[in-house]
């Protein structure tokens, strides 16, 4: 069944896509900060990530955010855990990465 917007809504599919992209960017920033922050840095299990960001994510957002970070080389995945790449941590330590 196709998504239908309410008759009085001015929201377009493009608006929804833009909102989703912004939401995913926010989630990526939050995740990357958690991955590189020395006080929180550790391998993060997928279940922990899902719980941590459940209140700000929509369906598929967490997977999309992890995919973008992974494809950019900022995080790695081992089994069901994610952690920051050495380069991401180094950039954070230099103060170049401001999240």
N, CA, C and O atoms as a printed pandas DataFrame, in Angstrom:
     atom_number atom_name residue_name chain_id  residue_number  x_coord  y_coord  z_coord
0              1         N          UNK        A               1    0.838   -1.163    0.000
1              2        CA          UNK        A               1    0.000    0.000    0.000
2              3         C          UNK        A               1    0.893    1.239    0.000
3              4         O          UNK        A               1    1.762    1.356    0.863
4              5         N          UNK        A               2    0.706    2.160   -0.935
5              6        CA          UNK        A               2    1.565    3.334   -1.013
6              7         C          UNK        A               2    1.319    4.282    0.151
7              8         O          UNK        A               2    0.216    4.364    0.691
8              9         N          UNK        A               3    2.398    5.010    0.528
9             10        CA          UNK        A               3    2.253    6.025    1.565
10            11         C          UNK        A               3    1.409    7.154    1.015
11            12         O          UNK        A               3    1.615    7.619   -0.106
12            13         N          UNK        A               4    0.464    7.584    1.815
13            14        CA          UNK        A               4   -0.363    8.716    1.413
14            15         C          UNK        A               4   -0.242    9.790    2.460
15            16         O          UNK        A               4   -0.318    9.526    3.660
16            17         N          UNK        A               5   -0.052   11.010    1.990
17            18        CA          UNK        A               5    0.020   12.117    2.929
18            19         C          UNK        A               5   -1.372   12.658    3.183
19            20         O          UNK        A               5   -2.245   12.556    2.321
20            21         N          UNK        A               6   -1.590   13.232    4.354
21            22        CA          UNK        A               6   -2.888   13.836    4.629
22            23         C          UNK        A               6   -3.170   14.953    3.633
23            24         O          UNK        A               6   -2.249   15.605    3.140
24            25         N          UNK        A               7   -4.443   15.166    3.344
25            26        CA          UNK        A               7   -4.826   16.165    2.356
26            27         C          UNK        A               7   -4.311   17.546    2.721
27            28         O          UNK        A               7   -3.917   18.304    1.835
28            29         N          UNK        A               8   -4.304   17.894    4.006
29            30        CA          UNK        A               8   -3.887   19.227    4.404
30            31         C          UNK        A               8   -2.377   19.354    4.614
31            32         O          UNK        A               8   -1.910   20.400    5.065
32            33         N          UNK        A               9   -1.621   18.335    4.303
33            34        CA          UNK        A               9   -0.176   18.348    4.511
34            35         C          UNK        A               9    0.525   18.970    3.313
35            36         O          UNK        A               9    0.170   18.716    2.162
36            37         N          UNK        A              10    1.539   19.802    3.612
37            38        CA          UNK        A              10    2.363   20.388    2.560
38            39         C          UNK        A              10    3.641   19.588    2.350
39            40         O          UNK        A              10    4.475   19.957    1.524
40            41         N          UNK        A              11    3.796   18.510    3.082
41            42        CA          UNK        A              11    5.008   17.701    3.020
42            43         C          UNK        A              11    5.048   16.919    1.713
43            44         O          UNK        A              11    4.063   16.300    1.312
44            45         N          UNK        A              12    6.194   16.957    1.062
45            46        CA          UNK        A              12    6.381   16.215   -0.184
46            47         C          UNK        A              12    7.345   15.068    0.074
47            48         O          UNK        A              12    8.026   15.054    1.100
48            49         N          UNK        A              13    7.412   14.107   -0.842
49            50        CA          UNK        A              13    8.403   13.030   -0.664
50            51         C          UNK        A              13    9.822   13.580   -0.530
51            52         O          UNK        A              13   10.631   13.026    0.215
52            53         N          UNK        A              14   10.130   14.655   -1.235
53            54        CA          UNK        A              14   11.455   15.262   -1.145
54            55         C          UNK        A              14   11.702   15.802    0.257
55            56         O          UNK        A              14   12.805   15.667    0.787
56            57         N          UNK        A              15   10.679   16.414    0.866
57            58        CA          UNK        A              15   10.823   16.899    2.241
58            59         C          UNK        A              15   11.129   15.758    3.190
59            60         O          UNK        A              15   11.990   15.881    4.061
60            61         N          UNK        A              16   10.422   14.642    3.023
61            62        CA          UNK        A              16   10.654   13.485    3.888
62            63         C          UNK        A              16   12.065   12.943    3.683
63            64         O          UNK        A              16   12.735   12.570    4.646
64            65         N          UNK        A              17   12.520   12.897    2.424
65            66        CA          UNK        A              17   13.867   12.412    2.142
66            67         C          UNK        A              17   14.923   13.316    2.766
67            68         O          UNK        A              17   15.900   12.833    3.338
68            69         N          UNK        A              18   14.725   14.627    2.655
69            70        CA          UNK        A              18   15.667   15.588    3.228
70            71         C          UNK        A              18   15.697   15.455    4.742
71            72         O          UNK        A              18   16.768   15.486    5.348
72            73         N          UNK        A              19   14.526   15.306    5.355
73            74        CA          UNK        A              19   14.461   15.137    6.804
74            75         C          UNK        A              19   15.186   13.863    7.217
75            76         O          UNK        A              19   15.919   13.863    8.206
76            77         N          UNK        A              20   14.991   12.780    6.472
77            78        CA          UNK        A              20   15.661   11.512    6.780
78            79         C          UNK        A              20   17.176   11.676    6.652
79            80         O          UNK        A              20   17.918   11.190    7.505
80            81         N          UNK        A              21   17.645   12.350    5.604
81            82        CA          UNK        A              21   19.079   12.567    5.421
82            83         C          UNK        A              21   19.661   13.364    6.583
83            84         O          UNK        A              21   20.741   13.043    7.079
84            85         N          UNK        A              22   18.952   14.400    7.014
85            86        CA          UNK        A              22   19.421   15.205    8.153
86            87         C          UNK        A              22   19.463   14.378    9.424
87            88         O          UNK        A              22   20.399   14.486   10.216
88            89         N          UNK        A              23   18.447   13.555    9.615
89            90        CA          UNK        A              23   18.388   12.697   10.809
90            91         C          UNK        A              23   19.560   11.714   10.795
91            92         O          UNK        A              23   20.179   11.475   11.832
92            93         N          UNK        A              24   19.865   11.147    9.637
93            94        CA          UNK        A              24   20.974   10.198    9.536
94            95         C          UNK        A              24   22.301   10.899    9.798
95            96         O          UNK        A              24   23.186   10.318   10.428
96            97         N          UNK        A              25   22.459   12.138    9.326
97            98        CA          UNK        A              25   23.683   12.891    9.601
98            99         C          UNK        A              25   23.846   13.139   11.099
99           100         O          UNK        A              25   24.948   13.018   11.633
100          101         N          UNK        A              26   22.770   13.480   11.765
101          102        CA          UNK        A              26   22.819   13.706   13.214
102          103         C          UNK        A              26   23.224   12.423   13.932
103          104         O          UNK        A              26   24.034   12.449   14.859
104          105         N          UNK        A              27   22.656   11.309   13.499
105          106        CA          UNK        A              27   22.984   10.017   14.110
106          107         C          UNK        A              27   24.442    9.665   13.849
107          108         O          UNK        A              27   25.127    9.170   14.743
108          109         N          UNK        A              28   24.929    9.916   12.626
109          110        CA          UNK        A              28   26.330    9.646   12.317
110          111         C          UNK        A              28   27.255   10.452   13.231
111          112         O          UNK        A              28   28.228    9.915   13.762
112          113         N          UNK        A              29   26.955   11.724   13.412
113          114        CA          UNK        A              29   27.781   12.571   14.275
114          115         C          UNK        A              29   27.789   12.047   15.708
115          116         O          UNK        A              29   28.839   11.968   16.345
116          117         N          UNK        A              30   26.616   11.693   16.202
117          118        CA          UNK        A              30   26.517   11.181   17.575
118          119         C          UNK        A              30   27.275    9.865   17.718
119          120         O          UNK        A              30   27.989    9.655   18.699
120          121         N          UNK        A              31   27.117    8.989   16.743
121          122        CA          UNK        A              31   27.814    7.699   16.795
122          123         C          UNK        A              31   29.320    7.894   16.741
123          124         O          UNK        A              31   30.058    7.316   17.539
124          125         N          UNK        A              32   29.771    8.708   15.801
125          126        CA          UNK        A              32   31.212    8.893   15.655
126          127         C          UNK        A              32   31.811    9.493   16.916
127          128         O          UNK        A              32   32.907    9.117   17.332
128          129         N          UNK        A              33   31.092   10.421   17.516
129          130        CA          UNK        A              33   31.584   10.999   18.770
130          131         C          UNK        A              33   31.712    9.922   19.849
131          132         O          UNK        A              33   32.704    9.881   20.576
132          133         N          UNK        A              34   30.718    9.063   19.948
133          134        CA          UNK        A              34   30.785    7.973   20.935
134          135         C          UNK        A              34   31.939    7.024   20.627
135          136         O          UNK        A              34   32.603    6.531   21.539
136          137         N          UNK        A              35   32.174    6.770   19.349
137          138        CA          UNK        A              35   33.234    5.840   18.969
138          139         C          UNK        A              35   34.635    6.398   19.252
139          140         O          UNK        A              35   35.545    5.634   19.571
140          141         N          UNK        A              36   34.819    7.732   19.140
141          142        CA          UNK        A              36   36.160    8.303   19.312
142          143         C          UNK        A              36   36.391    8.918   20.685
143          144         O          UNK        A              36   37.539    9.158   21.060
144          145         N          UNK        A              37   35.349    9.174   21.432
145          146        CA          UNK        A              37   35.477    9.777   22.762
146          147         C          UNK        A              37   36.216    8.806   23.681
147          148         O          UNK        A              37   35.775    7.671   23.866
148          149         N          UNK        A              38   37.347    9.246   24.263
149          150        CA          UNK        A              38   38.132    8.330   25.093
150          151         C          UNK        A              38   37.363    7.757   26.283
151          152         O          UNK        A              38   37.682    6.663   26.750
152          153         N          UNK        A              39   36.366    8.471   26.775
153          154        CA          UNK        A              39   35.590    7.985   27.920
154          155         C          UNK        A              39   34.515    6.983   27.515
155          156         O          UNK        A              39   34.012    6.239   28.357
156          157         N          UNK        A              40   34.165    6.960   26.247
157          158        CA          UNK        A              40   33.114    6.050   25.777
158          159         C          UNK        A              40   33.639    5.070   24.730
159          160         O          UNK        A              40   32.919    4.170   24.299
160          161         N          UNK        A              41   34.885    5.249   24.326
161          162        CA          UNK        A              41   35.452    4.470   23.237
162          163         C          UNK        A              41   35.596    3.003   23.636
163          164         O          UNK        A              41   36.228    2.673   24.640
164          165         N          UNK        A              42   35.022    2.168   22.860
165          166        CA          UNK        A              42   35.074    0.726   23.059
166          167         C          UNK        A              42   34.406    0.095   21.850
167          168         O          UNK        A              42   33.767    0.801   21.070
168          169         N          UNK        A              43   34.531   -1.182   21.676
169          170        CA          UNK        A              43   33.678   -1.801   20.652
170          171         C          UNK        A              43   32.212   -1.695   21.082
171          172         O          UNK        A              43   31.867   -2.019   22.218
172          173         N          UNK        A              44   31.376   -1.250   20.185
173          174        CA          UNK        A              44   29.946   -1.094   20.455
174          175         C          UNK        A              44   29.187   -2.215   19.767
175          176         O          UNK        A              44   29.277   -2.366   18.548
176          177         N          UNK        A              45   28.449   -2.994   20.522
177          178        CA          UNK        A              45   27.608   -4.048   19.946
178          179         C          UNK        A              45   26.437   -3.402   19.216
179          180         O          UNK        A              45   25.948   -2.349   19.626
180          181         N          UNK        A              46   25.993   -4.026   18.147
181          182        CA          UNK        A              46   24.861   -3.507   17.371
182          183         C          UNK        A              46   23.643   -3.260   18.248
183          184         O          UNK        A              46   22.941   -2.264   18.072
184          185         N          UNK        A              47   23.391   -4.154   19.185
185          186        CA          UNK        A              47   22.239   -3.997   20.082
186          187         C          UNK        A              47   22.388   -2.753   20.955
187          188         O          UNK        A              47   21.410   -2.044   21.193
188          189         N          UNK        A              48   23.602   -2.482   21.435
189          190        CA          UNK        A              48   23.839   -1.288   22.249
190          191         C          UNK        A              48   23.639   -0.019   21.424
191          192         O          UNK        A              48   23.070    0.962   21.904
192          193         N          UNK        A              49   24.106   -0.047   20.194
193          194        CA          UNK        A              49   23.936    1.102   19.304
194          195         C          UNK        A              49   22.453    1.356   19.060
195          196         O          UNK        A              49   21.995    2.497   19.115
196          197         N          UNK        A              50   21.717    0.302   18.795
197          198        CA          UNK        A              50   20.275    0.440   18.544
198          199         C          UNK        A              50   19.569    1.037   19.755
199          200         O          UNK        A              50   18.707    1.903   19.605
200          201         N          UNK        A              51   19.925    0.584   20.951
201          202        CA          UNK        A              51   19.308    1.136   22.163
202          203         C          UNK        A              51   19.710    2.597   22.381
203          204         O          UNK        A              51   18.882    3.427   22.754
204          205         N          UNK        A              52   20.967    2.896   22.149
205          206        CA          UNK        A              52   21.492    4.244   22.392
206          207         C          UNK        A              52   20.803    5.298   21.518
207          208         O          UNK        A              52   20.567    6.421   21.964
208          209         N          UNK        A              53   20.484    4.935   20.281
209          210        CA          UNK        A              53   19.958    5.922   19.335
210          211         C          UNK        A              53   18.503    5.668   18.931
211          212         O          UNK        A              53   18.015    6.249   17.961
212          213         N          UNK        A              54   17.826    4.819   19.658
213          214        CA          UNK        A              54   16.438    4.473   19.330
214          215         C          UNK        A              54   15.512    5.677   19.374
215          216         O          UNK        A              54   14.576    5.772   18.581
216          217         N          UNK        A              55   15.766    6.595   20.294
217          218        CA          UNK        A              55   14.852    7.730   20.444
218          219         C          UNK        A              55   15.001    8.791   19.359
219          220         O          UNK        A              55   14.114    9.634   19.216
220          221         N          UNK        A              56   16.084    8.781   18.594
221          222        CA          UNK        A              56   16.262    9.782   17.533
222          223         C          UNK        A              56   16.278    9.182   16.135
223          224         O          UNK        A              56   16.502    9.900   15.161
224          225         N          UNK        A              57   16.047    7.900   16.022
225          226        CA          UNK        A              57   16.159    7.267   14.709
226          227         C          UNK        A              57   14.820    6.742   14.218
227          228         O          UNK        A              57   13.930    6.394   14.993
228          229         N          UNK        A              58   14.718    6.700   12.905
229          230        CA          UNK        A              58   13.575    6.086   12.260
230          231         C          UNK        A              58   13.986    4.722   11.726
231          232         O          UNK        A              58   15.116    4.277   11.931
232          233         N          UNK        A              59   13.074    4.077   11.052
233          234        CA          UNK        A              59   13.344    2.738   10.526
234          235         C          UNK        A              59   14.500    2.767    9.530
235          236         O          UNK        A              59   14.459    3.497    8.541
236          237         N          UNK        A              60   15.517    1.978    9.795
237          238        CA          UNK        A              60   16.662    1.851    8.902
238          239         C          UNK        A              60   17.728    2.921    9.078
239          240         O          UNK        A              60   18.789    2.830    8.460
240          241         N          UNK        A              61   17.476    3.939    9.909
241          242        CA          UNK        A              61   18.430    5.036   10.064
242          243         C          UNK        A              61   19.757    4.582   10.666
243          244         O          UNK        A              61   20.822    5.005   10.217
244          245         N          UNK        A              62   19.693    3.738   11.661
245          246        CA          UNK        A              62   20.919    3.291   12.337
246          247         C          UNK        A              62   21.789    2.493   11.371
247          248         O          UNK        A              62   23.002    2.694   11.309
248          249         N          UNK        A              63   21.173    1.601   10.628
249          250        CA          UNK        A              63   21.919    0.810    9.652
250          251         C          UNK        A              63   22.515    1.706    8.576
251          252         O          UNK        A              63   23.654    1.502    8.157
252          253         N          UNK        A              64   21.747    2.703    8.123
253          254        CA          UNK        A              64   22.249    3.634    7.111
254          255         C          UNK        A              64   23.432    4.427    7.656
255          256         O          UNK        A              64   24.448    4.572    6.976
256          257         N          UNK        A              65   23.306    4.940    8.874
257          258        CA          UNK        A              65   24.377    5.729    9.476
258          259         C          UNK        A              65   25.645    4.895    9.634
259          260         O          UNK        A              65   26.740    5.359    9.316
260          261         N          UNK        A              66   25.497    3.676   10.122
261          262        CA          UNK        A              66   26.658    2.790   10.261
262          263         C          UNK        A              66   27.279    2.495    8.904
263          264         O          UNK        A              66   28.502    2.462    8.769
264          265         N          UNK        A              67   26.442    2.283    7.905
265          266        CA          UNK        A              67   26.935    2.013    6.553
266          267         C          UNK        A              67   27.738    3.173    5.991
267          268         O          UNK        A              67   28.792    2.965    5.389
268          269         N          UNK        A              68   27.244    4.408    6.184
269          270        CA          UNK        A              68   27.966    5.583    5.703
270          271         C          UNK        A              68   29.305    5.730    6.413
271          272         O          UNK        A              68   30.324    5.984    5.769
272          273         N          UNK        A              69   29.312    5.574    7.736
273          274        CA          UNK        A              69   30.561    5.697    8.487
274          275         C          UNK        A              69   31.553    4.610    8.089
275          276         O          UNK        A              69   32.752    4.865    7.968
276          277         N          UNK        A              70   31.053    3.416    7.888
277          278        CA          UNK        A              70   31.921    2.296    7.502
278          279         C          UNK        A              70   32.491    2.514    6.100
279          280         O          UNK        A              70   33.679    2.287    5.869
280          281         N          UNK        A              71   31.649    2.951    5.171
281          282        CA          UNK        A              71   32.129    3.149    3.800
282          283         C          UNK        A              71   33.109    4.318    3.713
283          284         O          UNK        A              71   33.929    4.366    2.796
284          285         N          UNK        A              72   33.035    5.257    4.651
285          286        CA          UNK        A              72   33.978    6.374    4.690
286          287         C          UNK        A              72   35.294    5.989    5.366
287          288         O          UNK        A              72   36.240    6.777    5.378
288          289         N          UNK        A              73   35.356    4.789    5.925
289          290        CA          UNK        A              73   36.571    4.335    6.589
290          291         C          UNK        A              73   36.741    4.889    7.994
291          292         O          UNK        A              73   37.845    4.872    8.538
292          293         N          UNK        A              74   35.656    5.382    8.587
293          294        CA          UNK        A              74   35.738    5.968    9.920
294          295         C          UNK        A              74   35.491    4.948   11.023
295          296         O          UNK        A              74   35.900    5.153   12.167
296          297         N          UNK        A              75   34.827    3.859   10.683
297          298        CA          UNK        A              75   34.579    2.795   11.660
298          299         C          UNK        A              75   34.818    1.449   10.997
299          300         O          UNK        A              75   34.805    1.320    9.773
300          301         N          UNK        A              76   35.035    0.461   11.836
301          302        CA          UNK        A              76   35.179   -0.921   11.387
302          303         C          UNK        A              76   34.149   -1.782   12.088
303          304         O          UNK        A              76   33.625   -1.431   13.146
304          305         N          UNK        A              77   33.875   -2.905   11.477
305          306        CA          UNK        A              77   32.962   -3.873   12.085
306          307         C          UNK        A              77   33.704   -5.187   12.259
307          308         O          UNK        A              77   34.368   -5.672   11.342
308          309         N          UNK        A              78   33.578   -5.752   13.450
309          310        CA          UNK        A              78   34.112   -7.084   13.714
310          311         C          UNK        A              78   33.006   -7.868   14.393
311          312         O          UNK        A              78   32.518   -7.480   15.455
312          313         N          UNK        A              79   32.616   -8.967   13.779
313          314        CA          UNK        A              79   31.472   -9.745   14.236
314          315         C          UNK        A              79   30.261   -8.821   14.304
315          316         O          UNK        A              79   29.827   -8.304   13.275
316          317         N          UNK        A              80   29.711   -8.604   15.492
317          318        CA          UNK        A              80   28.535   -7.748   15.624
318          319         C          UNK        A              80   28.872   -6.456   16.373
319          320         O          UNK        A              80   27.995   -5.824   16.962
320          321         N          UNK        A              81   30.165   -6.069   16.343
321          322        CA          UNK        A              81   30.605   -4.877   17.065
322          323         C          UNK        A              81   31.250   -3.869   16.114
323          324         O          UNK        A              81   31.852   -4.233   15.104
324          325         N          UNK        A              82   31.105   -2.604   16.468
325          326        CA          UNK        A              82   31.676   -1.511   15.689
326          327         C          UNK        A              82   32.640   -0.729   16.570
327          328         O          UNK        A              82   32.436   -0.619   17.779
328          329         N          UNK        A              83   33.697   -0.185   15.957
329          330        CA          UNK        A              83   34.653    0.643   16.680
330          331         C          UNK        A              83   35.295    1.606   15.694
331          332         O          UNK        A              83   35.290    1.375   14.485
332          333         N          UNK        A              84   35.850    2.693   16.231
333          334        CA          UNK        A              84   36.440    3.744   15.406
334          335         C          UNK        A              84   37.732    3.271   14.761
335          336         O          UNK        A              84   38.474    2.470   15.329
336          337         N          UNK        A              85   37.984    3.781   13.563
337          338        CA          UNK        A              85   39.261    3.513   12.911
338          339         C          UNK        A              85   40.339    4.331   13.590
339          340         O          UNK        A              85   40.049    5.322   14.260
340          341         N          UNK        A              86   41.556    3.926   13.420
341          342        CA          UNK        A              86   42.690    4.643   14.009
342          343         C          UNK        A              86   42.724    6.074   13.479
343          344         O          UNK        A              86   43.026    7.003   14.228
344          345         N          UNK        A              87   42.422    6.257   12.214
345          346        CA          UNK        A              87   42.432    7.590   11.608
346          347         C          UNK        A              87   41.384    8.496   12.255
347          348         O          UNK        A              87   41.661    9.662   12.536
348          349         N          UNK        A              88   40.181    7.966   12.494
349          350        CA          UNK        A              88   39.120    8.765   13.124
350          351         C          UNK        A              88   39.531    9.199   14.520
351          352         O          UNK        A              88   39.316   10.351   14.899
352          353         N          UNK        A              89   40.115    8.301   15.283
353          354        CA          UNK        A              89   40.572    8.629   16.641
354          355         C          UNK        A              89   41.679    9.680   16.581
355          356         O          UNK        A              89   41.690   10.618   17.378
356          357         N          UNK        A              90   42.597    9.527   15.650
357          358        CA          UNK        A              90   43.713   10.464   15.526
358          359         C          UNK        A              90   43.212   11.873   15.177
359          360         O          UNK        A              90   43.665   12.858   15.760
360          361         N          UNK        A              91   42.292   11.959   14.239
361          362        CA          UNK        A              91   41.736   13.255   13.851
362          363         C          UNK        A              91   41.023   13.891   15.045
363          364         O          UNK        A              91   41.114   15.101   15.252
364          365         N          UNK        A              92   40.324   13.088   15.817
365          366        CA          UNK        A              92   39.648   13.597   17.023
366          367         C          UNK        A              92   40.674   14.120   18.023
367          368         O          UNK        A              92   40.491   15.196   18.592
368          369         N          UNK        A              93   41.747   13.370   18.239
369          370        CA          UNK        A              93   42.784   13.777   19.189
370          371         C          UNK        A              93   43.487   15.061   18.762
371          372         O          UNK        A              93   43.913   15.848   19.607
372          373         N          UNK        A              94   43.607   15.273   17.459
373          374        CA          UNK        A              94   44.220   16.506   16.950
374          375         C          UNK        A              94   43.296   17.713   17.086
375          376         O          UNK        A              94   43.723   18.856   16.922
376          377         N          UNK        A              95   42.041   17.450   17.384
377          378        CA          UNK        A              95   41.082   18.531   17.523
378          379         C          UNK        A              95   40.488   18.979   16.199
379          380         O          UNK        A              95   39.772   19.979   16.143
380          381         N          UNK        A              96   40.779   18.251   15.142
381          382        CA          UNK        A              96   40.252   18.591   13.816
382          383         C          UNK        A              96   38.799   18.172   13.702
383          384         O          UNK        A              96   38.002   18.832   13.033
384          385         N          UNK        A              97   38.464   17.088   14.348
385          386        CA          UNK        A              97   37.108   16.553   14.287
386          387         C          UNK        A              97   36.271   17.200   15.379
387          388         O          UNK        A              97   36.431   16.890   16.560
388          389         N          UNK        A              98   35.394   18.085   14.988
389          390        CA          UNK        A              98   34.505   18.711   15.978
390          391         C          UNK        A              98   33.088   18.259   15.677
391          392         O          UNK        A              98   32.542   18.519   14.605
392          393         N          UNK        A              99   32.523   17.589   16.631
393          394        CA          UNK        A              99   31.204   17.002   16.423
394          395         C          UNK        A              99   30.210   17.695   17.313
395          396         O          UNK        A              99   29.027   17.356   17.299
